[in-house]
Amino acid sequence: MSETSARRTPQRSNSRRTAFGGSSDLQPDVAPIRTMRPISLAVLFDTNIVSNMDLRTLRYFSAVVREGHFGRAAASLGIAQPPLSRQIQKLERELGVVLLNRSQKKFEVTQAGLLLYERARRLLDGAEQAEADVRRLGTGETGRLVIGFVRSTPFTILPGIVVRFRAAYPDVELELREMRNPDQVKCLENGIIDVGLLRPPISSRALQMVTLIREPFLALVPANHPLADRSTTSIRQLMTEPFVMYSRAGSPLIHARVMEMCRRSGFEPRIAQYADQIHTVASFVGAGLGVALSPSTVTSFNMPGLRCLAISDKPAGLPVVAVWRTGNASVLVRNFTRIAREAASAWRPQDLPG
């Protein structure tokens, strides 16, 4: 070989065959890439290869293809052009395929590059969405809450809480379960429900609570009773009357409170009939079976033959509390209990006499 031929050999190396049979003239600021072996495009998204490509590199490559220019891509990424070029070269070496056919002033995206760009955009969009979803979950804007409630709360505070919570957090799934007090306590302790709306007492040390409202008591009499035309009465005025009483088994807290109120007024109630539920008590009083002392929820039923009177003694109301597991730092629970307190502050007993 002549000396002249030997000198020309390096000059011919500036133009090389690509993996797809074309030629590639490298930009001056881009180091030469070793000859690439032909590969199947499917290899680009082999699990192991994808795992070796970080999101930053994919963002760099996507910016180059999107902008169609290294300088503009670097500016959009807030980095210098040479490091960007080196990152793209490194990516090509790792994949073993040419992604960009470079010339002095421009580049063309190869078939492999187009495939990578398409898949990279999906990955990046998914990553951005995942980041947004996680952030929203972290602030309580999304997620799922399971709320237990006792049967009287739909007639008092529950509707206001639900309306306010859905308005503030429309993307949070709210599941409501009607449950008795003991069942709520067990489900709270076991993590089956997140928050309970119930009536105390709560004896579990694993739970903490906040009082939301105190529901007033009313005196119930039949429509033909001598007191029916009055708006108020005292508990003592009922001492000679037969009572429709909440049962100890079905409504232990209300039963205990009614017995306490009667005894503080100086008498033991003469019980003519037991019932478990508020609407049953109201129905029995309306039918003339006796009188009763009942939470103000009873006014929601509009029972025929029933009169509701305010109690001049003003006994303490029946509390409704929000309960959750001690140490439960869930932002969803914190948001719900905050909304519950707001709804409680706005709650007023409806259609009360007196």
C-alpha positions, 0 to 999 in steps of 0.5 A, spaced: 500 500 500 502 506 498 503 512 503 498 516 500 493 510 500 495 510 508 493 517 509 487 517 506 484 511 510 482 515 516 478 520 512 474 515 509 472 513 516 468 519 517 462 516 513 460 509 516 454 504 514 449 504 519 445 498 522 440 500 517 444 500 511 445 508 510 451 512 512 452 517 517 456 523 517 457 525 525 457 532 528 463 535 530 461 535 537 459 528 537 464 522 538 464 516 533 460 511 535 462 503 534 459 499 528 452 497 530 450 490 529 443 489 526 438 487 531 430 486 532 426 492 534 423 488 539 430 488 543 429 495 544 423 493 549 426 487 552 425 487 560 432 487 561 434 493 556 428 497 559 430 497 566 437 499 564 434 506 561 433 511 566 427 516 565 432 522 565 435 519 559 428 517 555 426 524 557 433 527 553 432 523 547 424 525 547 426 532 547 431 531 541 426 528 537 420 532 539 425 539 538 428 536 532 434 540 534 440 538 539 440 546 541 433 547 542 432 540 546 438 542 550 435 549 552 428 546 553 431 541 558 436 546 561 442 543 560 448 544 555 448 541 548 455 537 549 452 533 555 446 532 551 449 529 545 454 524 549 447 522 553 444 520 546 451 516 544 451 512 550 444 510 549 445 508 542 451 504 545 447 501 550 442 499 545 447 497 540 443 501 535 443 507 531 437 512 533 439 518 529 442 519 523 447 525 524 449 530 518 453 536 519 447 541 520 441 536 522 439 529 523 434 524 521 430 519 526 431 512 524 426 507 525 429 504 531 429 511 534 422 512 532 420 506 535 424 508 542 420 515 541 413 512 541 415 507 547 419 512 551 413 517 551 408 512 553 413 510 559 414 518 561 407 519 560 405 514 565 411 516 570 408 523 570 401 520 571 403 516 576 407 521 580 401 526 579 396 520 582 401 519 588 401 526 590 394 526 590 393 520 594 398 523 599 394 529 599 388 525 600 385 528 593 384 520 591 383 514 595 378 510 598 374 511 605 370 506 608 365 509 613 361 506 618 355 509 621 349 507 626 342 507 624 340 514 626 345 518 623 342 519 616 337 523 620 342 528 623 349 529 621 351 524 616 348 527 610 351 534 611 358 530 612 357 526 605 355 532 601 361 537 604 366 531 603 364 529 596 364 537 594 371 537 597 374 531 595 370 528 589 375 523 587 375 519 593 371 513 593 366 513 599 363 507 602 358 507 607 356 501 611 350 501 616 353 498 623 351 497 630 356 500 635 359 494 637 360 491 630 363 498 628 368 498 634 371 491 632 371 493 625 375 499 626 380 495 631 381 490 625 382 495 620 375 493 616 373 500 616 376 507 617 372 511 621 365 510 625 360 515 626 356 512 633 354 513 640 359 512 646 361 510 650 367 507 647 371 502 651 377 500 646 384 503 648 385 502 640 381 508 638 380 515 639 374 519 638 371 526 637 364 529 639 360 531 633 353 533 635 349 532 641 342 530 639 336 533 644 331 529 647 324 530 646 318 527 650 313 523 645 305 523 647 299 520 643 296 526 639 289 525 644 294 526 650 292 531 655 299 534 654 299 534 646 297 541 645 303 543 649 309 545 646 314 543 652 313 538 658 317 536 664 320 529 665 316 529 672 309 530 668 310 523 665 311 520 671 304 516 672 304 515 664 306 508 661 312 508 657 314 505 651 322 504 652 328 503 648 330 496 650 337 495 653 339 490 648 337 494 642 339 501 644 343 500 650 345 507 650 338 510 649 335 506 654 340 508 660 340 515 658 332 515 659 332 511 665 337 516 668 333 522 666 327 519 669 330 517 676 333 524 676 326 526 676 324 522 682 321 516 679 322 509 676 318 509 669 312 504 668 314 500 662 308 498 658 312 496 651 319 495 649 322 497 642 329 497 639 328 502 633 326 510 633 321 509 628 318 503 632 318 507 639 314 513 635 309 508 632 307 505 638 307 512 642 302 514 636 298 508 637 297 510 644 301 504 647 304 510 652 309 516 652 317 516 651 323 520 651 327 519 645 332 523 641 330 528 636 331 524 630 324 522 631 321 528 628 324 525 621 319 520 621 312 524 621 308 519 624 301 519 624 298 520 631 304 523 634 306 529 638 313 531 640 314 536 646 320 540 648 323 538 655 323 544 659 328 540 664 333 540 658 337 534 659 344 533 656 343 531 649 345 524 646 352 525 643 354 522 636 362 521 635 367 520 630 371 514 631 378 512 628 384 507 630 389 511 634 395 512 631 392 512 624 395 518 620 392 517 614 390 523 610 384 521 608 382 520 615 384 527 617 380 530 611 374 526 613 374 528 620 375 535 619 369 535 614 365 532 619 367 537 625 365 542 620 358 539 618 357 538 625 358 546 627 353 547 622 348 542 624 341 544 627 336 540 629 330 540 625 323 541 626 323 541 634 318 544 638 318 549 643 
